[in-house]
Amino acid sequence: MAGELATAPPGPLVSLAVVALVVVGSFFLLVGTIGLLRLPNVYNRLHATSKATTLGASSIALAAWAYFGPGGTGLKALVTVLFLFLTAPTGGHMISRAAQRMGIEFESGVTWPGRAGETPDAPADGSESD
Amino acid sequence: MTEPTALGGALAIVLQGALVLSAVLTLGVGYRVITGPTTPDRVVALDVIGTNVVAIAALYAMIAGLGLFLDVALVLAIIGFISTVTVARYVTEGDIIE
């Protein structure tokens, strides 16, 4: 029953593209997870995961697009890539803003870029409106 | 499962290896979910688990040759985003729907 639904394995060139994309995606997933486990702070962990893990999952979804062909079924993989690129920065931004409003401390010695004298104050001002 | 491709079965080996690696990484992220010092740490780790499961679903779609699992990946991405936004809003505002 699953045999008639299954897509035939692709040709050599498409197989090469799928292998390359899957290897790149696995590397980015590995880097993101190591960053999540080893970095010291919730902001640093967000920095690692929200970029590297998104790239890893998107690369694997691109491999699925190459595997299943450009239209029809494979188009859903492309929609997944688009959706991940739209939502992962938004989710990371919302988590970091929530963490800052909860009053989670920054690392000691952190300064704003370009303003070496000012350190970010940990408590949220709460005056900005949504 | 599938016939060996022109790459001599390297495609199947790479796909299975990437699936195993993603599963092990997801288990490792579970450590951060359990021992994360603060709530946003746990939310970040759960978000990463959701993204990893999207990758696992796409990999399994390729291994099984079934495009059905790409729907699973897409829906999991949507649900992961909604849950992340919901938790961030609950932590910040105190309620979800005003």
Backbone of each chain as ProteinMPNN parsed JSONL, in Angstrom:
{"seq_chain_A": "MAGELATAPPGPLVSLAVVALVVVGSFFLLVGTIGLLRLPNVYNRLHATSKATTLGASSIALAAWAYFGPGGTGLKALVTVLFLFLTAPTGGHMISRAAQRMGIEFESGVTWPGRAGETPDAPADGSESD", "coords_chain_A": {"N_chain_A": [[0.832, -1.188, 0.0], [1.934, 1.164, 0.811], [3.759, 1.223, -1.141], [2.876, 2.139, -3.6], [2.38, 4.725, -3.063], [4.834, 5.754, -2.511], [7.582, 7.84, -3.386], [9.766, 7.491, -6.142], [13.278, 6.701, -5.836], [15.693, 9.304, -6.343], [17.68, 10.505, -9.187], [21.287, 10.421, -9.916], [22.41, 13.029, -9.787], [20.567, 14.592, -8.377], [20.588, 13.101, -6.051], [23.138, 13.648, -5.144], [22.909, 16.383, -4.546], [20.995, 16.226, -2.509], [22.391, 14.778, -0.561], [24.479, 16.584, 0.011], [23.059, 18.8, 1.028], [21.812, 17.667, 3.241], [23.99, 16.966, 4.817], [25.091, 19.495, 5.381], [22.924, 20.612, 6.767], [22.769, 18.899, 9.017], [25.177, 19.521, 10.22], [24.721, 22.197, 10.982], [22.607, 21.844, 12.768], [23.931, 20.417, 14.75], [25.823, 22.323, 15.625], [24.114, 24.312, 16.625], [22.875, 22.939, 18.745], [25.042, 22.339, 20.415], [25.761, 24.93, 21.094], [23.46, 25.659, 22.511], [23.682, 23.992, 24.724], [26.086, 24.732, 25.946], [26.57, 27.493, 26.195], [26.487, 30.397, 28.393], [24.148, 31.847, 29.112], [20.747, 32.961, 28.853], [20.307, 34.694, 26.745], [22.601, 34.393, 25.213], [22.277, 31.74, 24.529], [19.998, 31.889, 22.969], [21.08, 33.325, 20.869], [22.725, 31.385, 19.748], [20.9, 29.324, 19.037], [18.693, 30.351, 17.575], [19.587, 31.107, 15.107], [21.398, 29.112, 14.058], [20.035, 26.645, 14.33], [17.738, 27.124, 12.863], [18.828, 27.453, 10.305], [19.804, 24.865, 9.966], [17.502, 23.161, 10.011], [16.131, 24.312, 7.873], [17.865, 23.781, 5.791], [17.728, 21.005, 5.645], [15.055, 20.762, 4.96], [15.165, 21.953, 2.464], [16.642, 19.992, 1.198], [14.698, 18.015, 1.133], [12.957, 19.234, -0.613], [14.487, 19.145, -2.947], [14.535, 16.407, -3.222], [11.854, 15.557, -3.615], [11.055, 16.878, -5.85], [10.291, 19.837, -7.834], [7.625, 20.747, -7.809], [4.219, 20.304, -6.591], [4.298, 17.83, -4.222], [6.848, 18.43, -3.246], [6.752, 21.135, -2.974], [5.68, 21.723, -0.538], [7.774, 21.403, 1.212], [9.271, 23.612, 0.533], [7.557, 25.629, 1.369], [7.718, 25.145, 4.08], [10.371, 25.955, 4.575], [10.169, 28.707, 4.043], [8.346, 29.402, 6.043], [9.772, 28.777, 8.372], [11.862, 30.631, 8.188], [10.418, 32.947, 8.51], [9.232, 32.731, 11.072], [11.059, 31.921, 13.079], [12.961, 34.054, 13.777], [11.064, 35.829, 14.829], [9.956, 34.426, 17.01], [12.277, 34.091, 18.576], [12.882, 36.741, 19.18], [10.637, 37.412, 20.716], [10.922, 35.695, 22.914], [13.333, 36.62, 24.008], [12.643, 39.215, 24.691], [10.686, 38.717, 26.593], [12.284, 37.485, 28.509], [13.93, 39.591, 29.244], [12.069, 41.291, 30.364], [11.337, 39.803, 32.525], [13.477, 40.273, 34.104], [15.935, 38.954, 33.956], [19.381, 38.65, 34.379], [21.963, 40.237, 32.431], [25.115, 39.101, 31.061], [28.016, 39.857, 33.014], [29.834, 42.816, 32.368], [28.885, 43.344, 29.864], [28.315, 45.517, 27.16], [26.538, 48.038, 25.282], [26.69, 47.907, 21.73], [28.935, 50.132, 20.146], [28.605, 52.033, 22.098], [30.595, 52.266, 24.404], [30.751, 52.9, 27.061], [28.311, 52.482, 28.321], [26.434, 50.185, 30.125], [23.962, 47.682, 29.695], [21.034, 47.969, 31.562], [19.631, 45.632, 33.729], [16.859, 45.403, 34.756], [13.657, 45.724, 33.243], [12.33, 48.521, 31.494], [9.672, 48.823, 30.832], [8.124, 50.779, 29.75], [7.674, 50.88, 27.097], [5.282, 50.432, 24.553], [3.258, 47.813, 23.281]], "CA_chain_A": [[0.0, 0.0, 0.0], [2.829, 2.316, 0.814], [4.65, 1.167, -2.284], [2.415, 2.954, -4.721], [2.436, 6.13, -2.671], [6.204, 6.21, -2.296], [8.267, 8.46, -4.511], [10.928, 6.728, -6.573], [14.531, 7.356, -5.477], [16.093, 10.229, -7.401], [18.859, 10.215, -9.973], [22.561, 10.673, -9.229], [22.697, 14.45, -9.525], [19.682, 15.013, -7.285], [21.073, 12.439, -4.843], [24.306, 14.393, -4.664], [22.423, 17.624, -3.929], [20.329, 15.885, -1.256], [23.422, 14.42, 0.414], [25.19, 17.788, 0.435], [22.195, 19.635, 1.863], [21.569, 17.002, 4.529], [25.212, 17.067, 5.622], [25.174, 20.876, 5.865], [21.887, 20.8, 7.772], [23.135, 18.195, 10.235], [26.241, 20.297, 10.862], [24.161, 23.374, 11.655], [21.859, 21.383, 13.94], [24.918, 20.072, 15.774], [26.383, 23.56, 16.178], [23.096, 24.966, 17.436], [22.638, 22.222, 19.99], [26.208, 22.544, 21.28], [25.63, 26.273, 21.637], [22.396, 25.678, 23.527], [24.089, 23.282, 25.931], [27.321, 25.182, 26.567], [26.678, 28.929, 26.428], [26.178, 30.613, 29.797], [23.088, 32.788, 29.421], [19.614, 32.686, 27.964], [20.463, 35.495, 25.529], [23.638, 33.746, 24.394], [21.719, 30.503, 23.968], [19.133, 32.287, 21.856], [21.953, 33.693, 19.759], [23.185, 30.167, 19.085], [19.884, 28.425, 18.492], [17.705, 30.906, 16.654], [20.142, 31.172, 13.756], [21.996, 27.869, 13.555], [19.05, 25.574, 14.208], [16.868, 27.454, 11.73], [19.537, 27.117, 9.069], [19.897, 23.416, 9.83], [16.202, 22.594, 9.614], [15.796, 24.795, 6.532], [18.696, 23.076, 4.813], [17.174, 19.659, 5.474], [13.802, 20.904, 4.202], [15.563, 22.17, 1.069], [16.992, 18.673, 0.671], [13.433, 17.335, 0.824], [12.449, 19.848, -1.846], [15.244, 18.577, -4.07], [14.209, 14.983, -3.352], [10.492, 15.304, -4.086], [10.766, 17.591, -7.089], [10.011, 21.259, -7.598], [6.217, 21.096, -7.66], [3.388, 19.306, -5.921], [4.673, 17.453, -2.861], [8.055, 19.12, -2.805], [6.469, 22.539, -2.696], [5.408, 21.866, 0.895], [9.069, 21.604, 1.865], [9.659, 25.013, 0.311], [6.719, 26.426, 2.262], [8.298, 24.981, 5.414], [11.547, 26.826, 4.651], [9.689, 30.088, 4.145], [7.719, 29.586, 7.342], [10.823, 28.794, 9.398], [12.579, 31.898, 8.112], [9.577, 34.02, 9.026], [8.8, 32.623, 12.461], [12.121, 31.717, 14.07], [13.398, 35.33, 14.366], [9.99, 36.414, 15.631], [9.893, 33.712, 18.28], [13.458, 34.417, 19.37], [12.723, 38.108, 19.683], [9.635, 37.452, 21.786], [11.462, 35.051, 24.113], [14.348, 37.462, 24.643], [11.968, 40.356, 25.321], [10.066, 38.224, 27.82], [13.337, 37.246, 29.493], [14.394, 40.872, 29.764], [11.025, 41.846, 31.248], [11.373, 39.056, 33.783], [14.597, 40.747, 34.905], [17.091, 38.053, 33.934], [20.585, 39.458, 34.269], [22.914, 40.046, 31.34], [26.46, 38.761, 31.504], [28.728, 41.012, 33.539], [30.774, 43.377, 31.401], [28.259, 43.529, 28.557], [28.016, 46.901, 26.817], [25.877, 48.204, 23.997], [27.657, 48.133, 20.652], [29.106, 51.526, 19.774], [28.569, 52.896, 23.283], [31.402, 51.392, 25.26], [30.631, 53.225, 28.465], [27.017, 52.153, 28.906], [26.062, 48.779, 30.259], [22.506, 47.572, 29.722], [20.468, 47.703, 32.873], [18.855, 44.403, 33.648], [15.405, 45.51, 34.871], [13.01, 46.297, 32.064], [11.699, 49.798, 31.776], [8.237, 48.584, 30.801], [7.368, 51.939, 29.265], [7.362, 50.757, 25.676], [3.993, 49.793, 24.344], [3.295, 46.745, 22.279]], "C_chain_A": [[0.869, 1.241, 0.0], [3.687, 2.346, -0.434], [4.176, 2.041, -3.427], [2.394, 4.431, -4.372], [3.868, 6.655, -2.681], [6.784, 6.794, -3.576], [9.492, 7.622, -4.858], [12.206, 7.446, -6.147], [15.075, 8.159, -6.646], [17.351, 9.766, -8.122], [20.141, 10.637, -9.271], [22.79, 12.136, -8.895], [21.851, 14.968, -8.368], [20.124, 14.359, -5.98], [22.267, 13.172, -4.26], [23.875, 15.682, -3.972], [21.777, 17.326, -2.578], [21.36, 15.548, -0.188], [24.138, 15.66, 0.922], [24.335, 18.629, 1.364], [21.946, 18.996, 3.216], [22.801, 17.08, 5.417], [25.352, 18.477, 6.198], [24.145, 21.117, 6.976], [22.208, 20.105, 9.078], [24.238, 18.937, 10.984], [25.661, 21.49, 11.614], [23.332, 22.981, 12.87], [22.8, 21.048, 15.083], [25.487, 21.317, 16.441], [25.366, 24.259, 17.083], [22.871, 24.273, 18.763], [23.818, 22.366, 20.943], [26.159, 23.932, 21.896], [24.573, 26.354, 22.722], [22.888, 25.04, 24.822], [25.241, 23.973, 26.646], [27.387, 26.671, 26.841], [26.055, 29.292, 27.772], [24.842, 31.271, 30.103], [21.933, 32.541, 28.465], [19.729, 33.487, 26.67], [21.507, 34.883, 24.607], [23.105, 32.469, 23.769], [20.774, 30.803, 22.826], [19.949, 32.656, 20.627], [22.414, 32.452, 19.002], [22.035, 29.473, 18.358], [19.048, 29.07, 17.4], [18.263, 31.042, 15.246], [20.579, 29.801, 13.265], [20.953, 26.772, 13.365], [18.075, 25.843, 13.068], [17.532, 27.11, 10.413], [19.606, 25.608, 8.872], [18.595, 22.801, 9.354], [15.813, 23.052, 8.215], [16.615, 24.083, 5.471], [18.17, 21.664, 4.573], [15.85, 19.717, 4.717], [14.086, 21.202, 2.734], [15.987, 20.859, 0.419], [15.74, 17.89, 0.312], [12.801, 17.915, -0.433], [13.17, 19.295, -3.07], [14.861, 17.121, -4.305], [12.868, 14.797, -4.038], [10.133, 16.09, -5.333], [10.22, 18.977, -6.841], [8.539, 21.581, -7.368], [5.473, 20.035, -6.878], [3.83, 19.059, -4.495], [5.862, 18.25, -2.365], [7.819, 20.567, -2.454], [6.189, 22.771, -1.215], [6.698, 22.045, 1.675], [9.527, 23.048, 1.709], [8.838, 25.955, 1.187], [7.233, 26.331, 3.698], [9.52, 25.874, 5.6], [11.129, 28.278, 4.842], [9.119, 30.365, 5.531], [8.758, 29.644, 8.453], [11.57, 30.123, 9.375], [11.74, 33.05, 8.625], [9.417, 33.943, 10.536], [9.936, 32.488, 13.455], [12.695, 33.027, 14.606], [12.327, 35.966, 15.228], [9.905, 35.75, 16.997], [11.086, 34.019, 19.17], [13.38, 35.809, 19.963], [11.724, 38.151, 20.841], [10.159, 36.8, 23.05], [12.468, 35.967, 24.798], [13.711, 38.673, 25.295], [11.279, 39.931, 26.612], [11.108, 37.994, 28.897], [13.823, 38.56, 30.085], [13.354, 41.498, 30.676], [10.957, 41.087, 32.554], [12.538, 39.488, 34.661], [15.757, 39.784, 34.97], [18.333, 38.857, 33.588], [21.334, 39.178, 32.971], [24.233, 39.548, 31.927], [27.15, 40.019, 32.019], [29.747, 41.486, 32.503], [30.194, 43.57, 30.027], [27.989, 45.009, 28.335], [27.235, 46.917, 25.518], [26.922, 48.394, 22.92], [27.706, 49.595, 20.269], [29.067, 52.485, 20.934], [29.28, 52.146, 24.398], [31.193, 51.678, 26.738], [29.362, 52.711, 29.118], [26.843, 50.649, 28.988], [24.543, 48.701, 30.302], [22.016, 47.237, 31.122], [19.525, 46.521, 32.778], [17.352, 44.61, 33.787], [14.794, 46.217, 33.682], [12.36, 47.612, 32.434], [10.181, 49.673, 31.746], [7.435, 49.732, 30.254], [6.991, 51.791, 27.809], [6.053, 50.007, 25.524], [4.138, 48.751, 23.246], [2.795, 47.265, 20.942]], "O_chain_A": [[0.601, 2.222, -0.693], [4.28, 3.375, -0.757], [4.989, 2.621, -4.146], [2.39, 5.289, -5.255], [4.094, 7.854, -2.841], [6.522, 6.321, -4.682], [10.173, 7.108, -3.971], [12.227, 8.676, -6.097], [14.94, 7.756, -7.802], [17.994, 8.79, -7.738], [20.095, 11.153, -8.154], [23.314, 12.45, -7.826], [22.34, 15.684, -7.495], [20.048, 14.979, -4.919], [22.398, 13.305, -3.043], [24.418, 16.034, -2.924], [21.973, 18.067, -1.615], [21.23, 15.976, 0.959], [24.384, 15.788, 2.122], [24.824, 19.122, 2.381], [21.875, 19.691, 4.229], [22.683, 17.242, 6.632], [25.693, 18.637, 7.37], [24.449, 21.741, 7.993], [21.949, 20.657, 10.147], [24.245, 18.983, 12.214], [26.056, 21.768, 12.747], [23.338, 23.681, 13.883], [22.516, 21.351, 16.242], [25.62, 21.371, 17.663], [25.708, 24.737, 18.165], [22.695, 24.928, 19.79], [23.622, 22.501, 22.151], [26.475, 24.105, 23.074], [24.759, 27.033, 23.731], [22.542, 25.506, 25.908], [25.37, 23.818, 27.86], [28.203, 27.091, 27.661], [25.179, 28.573, 28.252], [24.422, 31.262, 31.26], [22.122, 31.975, 27.388], [19.3, 33.023, 25.614], [21.337, 34.851, 23.388], [23.431, 32.144, 22.628], [20.736, 30.076, 21.832], [19.572, 32.349, 19.496], [22.488, 32.456, 17.773], [22.177, 29.078, 17.201], [18.724, 28.422, 16.405], [17.497, 31.09, 14.284], [20.182, 29.37, 12.182], [20.977, 26.053, 12.366], [17.636, 24.917, 12.386], [16.903, 26.552, 9.514], [19.484, 25.12, 7.749], [18.581, 22.014, 8.408], [15.233, 22.282, 7.45], [16.12, 23.81, 4.377], [18.164, 21.182, 3.441], [15.551, 18.826, 3.923], [13.344, 20.762, 1.856], [15.728, 20.633, -0.764], [15.714, 17.181, -0.694], [12.187, 17.195, -1.221], [12.551, 19.013, -4.097], [14.859, 16.65, -5.443], [12.745, 13.973, -4.944], [9.011, 15.979, -5.827], [9.733, 19.265, -5.747], [8.237, 22.616, -6.773], [6.032, 18.991, -6.543], [3.755, 19.951, -3.651], [5.893, 18.694, -1.217], [8.601, 21.166, -1.716], [6.422, 23.861, -0.692], [6.725, 22.752, 2.683], [10.097, 23.634, 2.629], [9.353, 26.954, 1.688], [7.191, 27.309, 4.444], [9.691, 26.482, 6.657], [11.666, 28.986, 5.694], [9.369, 31.416, 6.12], [8.648, 30.458, 9.369], [11.877, 30.681, 10.429], [12.284, 34.034, 9.127], [9.459, 34.969, 11.216], [9.782, 32.914, 14.6], [12.909, 33.119, 15.815], [12.636, 36.579, 16.25], [9.796, 36.428, 18.019], [10.933, 34.19, 20.379], [13.766, 36.029, 21.111], [11.946, 38.85, 21.83], [9.885, 37.281, 24.15], [12.467, 36.085, 26.023], [14.175, 39.123, 26.342], [11.276, 40.668, 27.599], [10.86, 38.27, 30.071], [14.097, 38.643, 31.282], [13.703, 42.161, 31.653], [10.566, 41.644, 33.58], [12.596, 39.121, 35.834], [16.503, 39.791, 35.949], [18.343, 39.639, 32.637], [21.348, 38.053, 32.472], [24.434, 39.572, 33.141], [26.9, 41.117, 31.523], [30.424, 40.688, 31.855], [30.921, 43.925, 29.099], [27.485, 45.686, 29.232], [27.255, 45.955, 24.751], [27.961, 49.0, 23.184], [26.67, 50.235, 20.086], [29.455, 53.644, 20.786], [28.653, 51.482, 25.224], [31.426, 50.81, 27.579], [29.326, 52.519, 30.333], [27.082, 49.933, 28.015], [23.9, 49.571, 30.889], [22.53, 46.33, 31.776], [18.719, 46.426, 31.853], [16.604, 44.037, 32.995], [15.346, 47.194, 33.175], [11.895, 47.791, 33.56], [9.48, 50.322, 32.523], [6.205, 49.696, 30.276], [6.097, 52.483, 27.323], [5.759, 49.073, 26.27], [5.033, 48.821, 22.403], [2.749, 46.516, 19.966]]}, "seq_chain_B": "MTEPTALGGALAIVLQGALVLSAVLTLGVGYRVITGPTTPDRVVALDVIGTNVVAIAALYAMIAGLGLFLDVALVLAIIGFISTVTVARYVTEGDIIE", "coords_chain_B": {"N_chain_B": [[14.748, -1.422, 1.635], [14.286, 0.921, -0.233], [15.37, 0.792, -3.66], [18.879, 0.54, -4.379], [20.484, 3.57, -5.131], [21.985, 5.58, -7.75], [24.185, 6.533, -6.515], [25.218, 4.458, -5.166], [23.98, 3.619, -2.801], [24.768, 5.477, -0.951], [23.168, 7.619, -0.413], [21.038, 6.607, 1.148], [22.457, 5.831, 3.413], [23.514, 8.257, 4.355], [21.134, 9.617, 4.914], [20.003, 8.02, 6.929], [22.005, 8.262, 8.871], [21.912, 11.021, 9.423], [19.386, 11.116, 10.495], [19.687, 9.629, 12.865], [21.586, 11.237, 14.152], [20.116, 13.615, 14.503], [18.139, 12.716, 16.234], [19.65, 12.038, 18.507], [20.667, 14.546, 19.146], [18.315, 15.855, 19.813], [17.618, 14.502, 22.135], [19.751, 15.409, 23.689], [19.125, 18.114, 23.93], [17.033, 17.912, 25.652], [18.259, 17.786, 28.125], [18.767, 20.483, 28.674], [16.18, 21.383, 28.868], [15.37, 20.159, 31.228], [17.236, 20.985, 33.235], [17.437, 23.714, 32.881], [18.127, 26.932, 34.126], [16.29, 29.063, 34.268], [12.91, 30.017, 33.318], [12.708, 31.082, 30.575], [14.953, 29.776, 29.479], [14.078, 27.145, 29.356], [11.985, 27.456, 27.563], [13.318, 28.226, 25.247], [14.778, 25.887, 24.801], [12.731, 24.054, 24.341], [11.716, 25.119, 22.01], [13.85, 24.633, 20.313], [13.749, 21.865, 20.323], [11.342, 21.527, 18.941], [12.088, 22.544, 16.399], [14.064, 20.705, 15.738], [12.532, 18.392, 15.498], [11.032, 19.019, 13.294], [13.054, 18.846, 11.371], [13.596, 16.107, 11.649], [11.18, 14.991, 10.776], [11.205, 15.783, 8.084], [13.464, 14.415, 7.227], [12.615, 11.785, 7.62], [10.544, 11.699, 5.8], [11.993, 11.692, 3.441], [13.425, 9.293, 3.722], [11.428, 7.313, 3.825], [10.237, 7.87, 1.47], [7.808, 9.097, 1.333], [5.768, 11.727, 0.729], [3.92, 12.617, 2.47], [4.824, 13.111, 5.041], [5.945, 15.574, 4.956], [3.9, 17.319, 5.362], [3.542, 16.884, 8.058], [5.911, 18.014, 9.031], [5.521, 20.717, 8.355], [3.212, 21.403, 9.834], [4.126, 20.938, 12.402], [6.068, 22.934, 12.59], [4.438, 25.201, 12.55], [2.92, 24.825, 14.91], [4.928, 24.828, 16.812], [5.826, 27.477, 16.65], [3.52, 28.869, 17.457], [3.228, 27.959, 20.086], [5.572, 28.916, 21.267], [5.237, 31.715, 21.067], [2.961, 31.942, 22.62], [3.826, 31.15, 25.204], [5.777, 33.102, 25.696], [4.191, 35.358, 25.741], [2.533, 34.762, 27.871], [4.326, 34.758, 29.998], [5.127, 37.403, 29.953], [2.777, 39.101, 29.97], [0.979, 37.9, 31.666], [-1.484, 36.862, 31.078], [-3.067, 35.174, 28.314], [-5.057, 35.575, 26.344], [-6.602, 38.556, 25.941]], "CA_chain_B": [[13.591, -0.535, 1.562], [14.275, 1.406, -1.617], [16.468, 0.243, -4.443], [20.087, 1.37, -4.308], [20.497, 4.624, -6.135], [23.196, 5.639, -8.556], [25.319, 6.836, -5.655], [25.666, 3.247, -4.495], [23.431, 3.499, -1.456], [25.274, 6.509, -0.037], [22.055, 8.492, -0.021], [20.32, 5.998, 2.267], [23.322, 5.841, 4.604], [23.578, 9.63, 4.864], [19.837, 9.979, 5.49], [19.852, 7.331, 8.218], [22.937, 8.858, 9.826], [21.394, 12.324, 9.832], [18.227, 10.873, 11.37], [20.2, 9.234, 14.18], [22.216, 12.403, 14.759], [19.084, 14.55, 14.951], [17.472, 12.154, 17.41], [20.546, 12.16, 19.661], [20.721, 15.966, 19.502], [17.064, 16.21, 20.485], [17.738, 14.01, 23.506], [20.663, 16.288, 24.411], [18.422, 19.354, 24.264], [16.222, 17.602, 26.82], [19.021, 18.148, 29.327], [18.559, 21.901, 28.949], [14.791, 21.546, 29.309], [15.227, 19.723, 32.62], [18.07, 21.714, 34.185], [17.578, 25.132, 32.583], [17.899, 27.645, 35.393], [15.133, 29.952, 34.239], [11.838, 29.606, 32.401], [13.037, 31.278, 29.16], [15.857, 28.725, 29.02], [13.288, 25.964, 28.988], [11.211, 27.763, 26.358], [14.261, 28.161, 24.121], [15.112, 24.486, 24.535], [11.566, 23.403, 23.726], [11.655, 25.613, 20.639], [14.868, 23.896, 19.554], [13.226, 20.511, 20.123], [10.377, 21.601, 17.853], [12.794, 22.691, 15.125], [14.726, 19.433, 15.434], [11.547, 17.403, 15.071], [10.748, 19.368, 11.9], [14.116, 18.232, 10.558], [13.427, 14.652, 11.692], [10.053, 14.638, 9.915], [11.631, 15.925, 6.683], [14.377, 13.302, 6.931], [11.861, 10.533, 7.499], [9.821, 11.751, 4.533], [12.903, 11.274, 2.375], [13.798, 7.885, 3.891], [10.293, 6.469, 3.463], [9.739, 8.239, 0.159], [6.412, 9.511, 1.464], [5.647, 13.165, 0.88], [2.933, 12.909, 3.514], [5.464, 13.572, 6.266], [6.258, 16.999, 4.844], [2.795, 17.998, 6.049], [3.845, 16.81, 9.484], [6.94, 19.013, 9.317], [4.959, 22.068, 8.268], [2.29, 21.631, 10.952], [4.928, 21.041, 13.624], [6.683, 24.27, 12.617], [3.4, 26.163, 12.924], [2.545, 24.645, 16.307], [6.044, 25.283, 17.64], [5.833, 28.944, 16.702], [2.388, 29.341, 18.266], [3.478, 27.681, 21.506], [6.599, 29.84, 21.743], [4.635, 33.04, 21.244], [2.02, 31.864, 23.737], [4.542, 31.145, 26.478], [6.403, 34.41, 25.892], [3.145, 36.302, 26.099], [2.055, 34.435, 29.218], [5.337, 35.207, 30.955], [5.198, 38.862, 29.975], [1.548, 39.803, 30.278], [0.247, 37.243, 32.736], [-2.556, 36.088, 30.481], [-2.8, 34.921, 26.893], [-6.071, 36.259, 25.549], [-7.137, 39.643, 26.751]], "C_chain_B": [[13.441, -0.018, 0.135], [15.442, 0.784, -2.356], [17.696, 1.125, -4.296], [20.148, 2.348, -5.457], [21.822, 4.604, -6.868], [24.417, 5.997, -7.722], [25.766, 5.614, -4.864], [25.186, 3.155, -3.06], [23.938, 4.539, -0.483], [24.163, 7.416, 0.435], [21.322, 7.924, 1.182], [21.148, 6.048, 3.543], [23.368, 7.237, 5.217], [22.27, 10.017, 5.521], [19.641, 9.308, 6.844], [20.78, 7.932, 9.277], [22.45, 10.206, 10.321], [20.189, 12.162, 10.747], [18.684, 10.497, 12.781], [20.822, 10.429, 14.891], [21.166, 13.382, 15.288], [18.371, 14.029, 16.188], [18.335, 12.293, 18.655], [20.635, 13.617, 20.111], [19.463, 16.388, 20.24], [17.069, 15.713, 21.919], [18.663, 14.9, 24.319], [20.009, 17.598, 24.798], [17.512, 19.135, 25.471], [16.931, 17.881, 28.134], [18.791, 19.611, 29.684], [17.117, 22.166, 29.373], [14.678, 21.212, 30.785], [15.991, 20.655, 33.552], [18.237, 23.182, 33.833], [17.272, 25.97, 33.8], [16.636, 28.491, 35.39], [14.096, 29.432, 33.241], [12.158, 29.903, 30.933], [14.047, 30.274, 28.617], [15.08, 27.503, 28.562], [12.49, 26.218, 27.716], [12.106, 27.692, 25.123], [14.567, 26.708, 23.772], [13.939, 23.752, 23.899], [11.385, 23.854, 22.287], [12.655, 24.865, 19.76], [14.42, 22.459, 19.32], [12.208, 20.507, 18.977], [11.042, 21.709, 16.49], [13.496, 21.394, 14.728], [13.726, 18.397, 14.946], [11.051, 17.719, 13.666], [11.784, 18.731, 10.975], [13.969, 16.721, 10.518], [12.281, 14.225, 10.776], [10.43, 14.749, 8.445], [12.57, 14.785, 6.303], [13.613, 11.998, 6.761], [11.014, 10.516, 6.229], [10.709, 11.296, 3.386], [13.243, 9.795, 2.483], [12.669, 6.976, 3.425], [9.806, 6.755, 2.047], [8.294, 8.701, 0.17], [6.355, 11.017, 1.678], [4.653, 13.598, 1.932], [3.582, 13.527, 4.745], [5.942, 15.012, 6.15], [5.136, 17.841, 5.434], [3.026, 18.01, 7.546], [4.869, 17.868, 9.866], [6.358, 20.415, 9.331], [4.059, 22.369, 9.465], [3.059, 21.735, 12.263], [5.617, 22.401, 13.717], [5.671, 25.313, 13.06], [3.084, 26.064, 14.413], [3.675, 25.095, 17.231], [6.093, 26.792, 17.747], [4.706, 29.466, 17.593], [2.652, 29.11, 19.745], [4.542, 28.614, 22.067], [6.025, 31.22, 22.01], [3.695, 33.039, 22.439], [2.741, 31.921, 25.076], [5.197, 32.5, 26.74], [5.372, 35.439, 26.318], [2.617, 36.044, 27.506], [3.038, 34.917, 30.271], [5.308, 36.724, 31.083], [3.924, 39.48, 30.523], [0.776, 39.181, 31.426], [-0.983, 36.514, 32.258], [-2.34, 36.036, 28.979], [-3.78, 35.683, 26.021], [-6.685, 37.328, 26.418], [-8.639, 39.776, 26.527]], "O_chain_B": [[12.571, -0.468, -0.61], [16.393, 0.305, -1.739], [17.568, 2.334, -4.106], [19.896, 1.997, -6.61], [22.667, 3.738, -6.645], [25.551, 5.795, -8.157], [26.612, 5.731, -3.977], [25.91, 2.664, -2.193], [23.584, 4.502, 0.695], [24.205, 7.927, 1.554], [21.014, 8.651, 2.127], [20.613, 6.278, 4.627], [23.274, 7.393, 6.434], [22.27, 10.67, 6.565], [19.174, 9.937, 7.794], [20.391, 8.092, 10.434], [22.56, 10.508, 11.51], [19.984, 12.96, 11.662], [18.137, 10.986, 13.77], [20.616, 10.618, 16.089], [21.309, 13.916, 16.388], [18.035, 14.8, 17.087], [17.834, 12.622, 19.73], [20.674, 13.898, 21.309], [19.524, 17.182, 21.18], [16.589, 16.4, 22.821], [18.412, 15.135, 25.501], [20.292, 18.145, 25.865], [17.25, 20.07, 26.229], [16.288, 18.178, 29.141], [18.638, 19.948, 30.858], [16.863, 23.081, 30.157], [13.97, 21.898, 31.523], [15.443, 21.079, 34.569], [19.088, 23.852, 34.417], [16.254, 25.748, 34.454], [15.979, 28.616, 36.423], [14.367, 28.539, 32.439], [11.902, 29.041, 30.092], [14.014, 29.947, 27.43], [15.377, 26.905, 27.527], [12.329, 25.322, 26.887], [11.705, 27.167, 24.084], [14.609, 26.339, 22.599], [14.134, 22.919, 23.014], [10.953, 23.075, 21.438], [12.356, 24.508, 18.62], [14.672, 21.892, 18.257], [12.207, 19.6, 18.145], [10.625, 21.054, 15.535], [13.528, 21.023, 13.554], [14.047, 17.601, 14.063], [10.688, 16.811, 12.918], [11.445, 18.156, 9.941], [14.191, 16.107, 9.474], [12.388, 13.216, 10.078], [10.028, 13.91, 7.639], [12.49, 14.25, 5.197], [13.917, 11.201, 5.874], [10.786, 9.457, 5.645], [10.256, 10.605, 2.474], [13.342, 9.106, 1.468], [12.904, 5.993, 2.722], [9.044, 5.97, 1.484], [7.629, 8.697, -0.866], [6.838, 11.524, 2.691], [4.544, 14.781, 2.256], [2.978, 14.363, 5.417], [6.31, 15.615, 7.158], [5.374, 18.936, 5.944], [2.75, 18.999, 8.225], [4.728, 18.539, 10.888], [6.665, 21.212, 10.218], [4.13, 23.453, 10.044], [2.696, 22.522, 13.137], [5.737, 22.96, 14.807], [5.993, 26.203, 13.847], [2.988, 27.08, 15.102], [3.429, 25.666, 18.294], [6.372, 27.331, 18.818], [4.907, 30.386, 18.386], [2.339, 29.966, 20.572], [4.437, 29.058, 23.21], [6.292, 31.824, 23.049], [3.633, 34.015, 23.186], [2.327, 32.648, 25.979], [5.179, 32.993, 27.868], [5.648, 36.293, 27.16], [2.294, 36.977, 28.241], [2.635, 35.426, 31.317], [5.446, 37.266, 32.18], [3.978, 40.296, 31.443], [-0.003, 39.864, 32.091], [-1.485, 35.632, 32.954], [-1.518, 36.776, 28.438], [-3.383, 36.359, 25.072], [-7.22, 37.049, 27.491], [-9.278, 40.642, 27.124]]}, "name": "protein", "num_of_chains": 2, "seq": "MAGELATAPPGPLVSLAVVALVVVGSFFLLVGTIGLLRLPNVYNRLHATSKATTLGASSIALAAWAYFGPGGTGLKALVTVLFLFLTAPTGGHMISRAAQRMGIEFESGVTWPGRAGETPDAPADGSESDMTEPTALGGALAIVLQGALVLSAVLTLGVGYRVITGPTTPDRVVALDVIGTNVVAIAALYAMIAGLGLFLDVALVLAIIGFISTVTVARYVTEGDIIE"}
